[in-house]
């Protein structure tokens, strides 16, 4: 799926810069946009991001708060939803598994770690 026309190149760059400031590069695997901004024909203005790390156990609980603040500084005040996970989210709840399965079908990759990095 190509980059959503509902997220400008500048906004994409600001998101990537903010994530890289908060999440150590060795821990970062992929950054996904999901929700209405990933779907060109849907309405809605919030930004939904899924940050995939190399392992769930490496995720710092403070990253979410720090990243929201960083994104607010660069993008301006707006609603931002964040999900941090490992490659295989350790979620046991059936409802959450179904939610993540739906997200996976409609997400757009903003950045992915290359094999050489």
Buried (B, 14 or more C-beta within 10 A) or exposed (E): EEBBEBBEEEBBEBBBEBBBEBBEEEBBBBBBBBBBBBBEEEEEEEBBBBBBBBEBEBBBEEBBEBBBEBBEEBBEEEEBEBBBBBEEBEEEEEEEEEEBEEBEEBBBBBBEBEEEE
